Amino acid sequence: MIRSGRPRHWSRWLYRIQWLLLAAIGLGVVTVRTGLLDLDSVFVLFGALGLAMVAVALFSMLVFLWGLIRRHGEARTAALWAMVMGLVPVAIPLFTVGQHNLNAPALYDISTDLVDPPQFDLLLSLRDSGDHSPDYPGDAAASVQRAAPAYSDIQTLVLPAPAQEVLASAEAVARDLGWRVIAVKTGEGRLEAVAQTPILGITQDIVVRIRPENAAAGRESGKKPDKGGESKPGAKPGAAEAKGEAGTRVDMRSASRTGERDFGSNAARIREFMRQLQDRTKVAP
């Protein structure tokens, strides 16, 4: 059968190319989640694909204007779709990471205690040889976190409850958040867990350290002050401190196994955990 009418305009390839680039971005997500590519390589790939989509969108603007002038409906429609699809690489980071996290410090390991960060123990057996070192990155990372205004709230939490009760609440919160709890050591006041970011599935190791306020103060009495002139970053005051009672100190560390920056995800995880833990152990005034 012989088709009649004029041939399809070449502008339809504009949105077809955008679909191919979007498919490549989706394939990149799959490669990260399956471990075929490392996170840093995929971020480079995402950047290149995103720039390509923006370039196609800019060219499509010219085609759209040409379609308006020449009254070419097919060209206008194809170019308009290509322009809309070109917004995707801009919209995805804004909706998944958040505008305020795009400029987050280049850190992958966040702790509420920068002087004596909680250490991983049983999680070590779950890590691969290509992962970051389980040791805290040191003074350089601590200085970057301490200088970041967005991380000023990442501090020790003091709660007006016994350590064992707080540990039980911490385990309940961790499970409510969907973490895979690896170990709960009552005698040491320690909880270790693993979580993943929702889209890329980046594995993040978590350790929560819980100990009585008096015991923590005794351990820290011999430590040197940090650059700010304090023995450690200020703790969030709970009801126990306000009343002059002994409380329980909760410190937490969350670290990505791969990637040189976490775009604020570890800090967000700490904030949410501390908020829910504080709500769970809140006492009436």
CORLINLIN-V597724 format. One record per backbone hydrogen bond with DSSP energy under -1.0 kcal/mol. NH is the residue of the N-H (numbers start at 1). CO is the residue of the C=O. Records with the same first field share a line. If there is no record, write none. Layout:
# CORLINLIN-V597724
NH = CO + CO
This chain:
# CORLINLIN-V597724
12 = 9
13 = 10
14 = 11
16 = 12
17 = 13
18 = 14
19 = 15
20 = 16
21 = 17
22 = 18
23 = 19
24 = 20
25 = 21
26 = 22
27 = 23
28 = 24
29 = 25
30 = 26
31 = 27
32 = 28
33 = 29
34 = 30
36 = 31
37 = 31
42 = 38
43 = 39
44 = 40
45 = 41
46 = 42
47 = 43
48 = 44
49 = 45
50 = 46
51 = 47
52 = 48
53 = 49
54 = 50
55 = 51
56 = 52
57 = 53
58 = 54
59 = 55
60 = 56
61 = 57
62 = 58
63 = 59
64 = 60
65 = 61
66 = 62
67 = 63
68 = 64
69 = 65
70 = 66
72 = 67
76 = 72
77 = 73
78 = 74
79 = 75
80 = 76
81 = 77
82 = 78
83 = 79
84 = 80
85 = 81
86 = 82
87 = 84
88 = 85
91 = 87
92 = 88
94 = 90
95 = 91
96 = 92
97 = 93
98 = 93
101 = 98
104 = 101
107 = 105
110 = 254
112 = 252
124 = 121
126 = 123
127 = 124
131 = 128
132 = 257
142 = 138
143 = 139
144 = 140
145 = 141
146 = 142
147 = 143
151 = 148
152 = 149
154 = 151
155 = 153
157 = 250
158 = 236
159 = 248
161 = 159
166 = 162
167 = 163
168 = 164
169 = 165
170 = 166
171 = 167
172 = 168
173 = 169
174 = 170
175 = 171
176 = 172
177 = 173
178 = 175
179 = 174
180 = 194
182 = 192
183 = 192
185 = 190
189 = 185
190 = 185
191 = 208
192 = 183
193 = 206
194 = 180
195 = 204
197 = 202
204 = 195
205 = 255
206 = 193
207 = 253
208 = 191
209 = 251
210 = 189
211 = 249
213 = 247
216 = 212
217 = 213
218 = 214
219 = 215
220 = 216
223 = 220
226 = 230
229 = 226
236 = 156
242 = 238
243 = 239
245 = 240
248 = 159
249 = 211
250 = 157
251 = 209
253 = 207
254 = 110
255 = 205
256 = 108
257 = 203
262 = 107
265 = 262
268 = 264
269 = 265
270 = 266
271 = 267
272 = 268
273 = 269
274 = 270
275 = 271
276 = 272
277 = 273
278 = 274
279 = 275
280 = 276
281 = 277
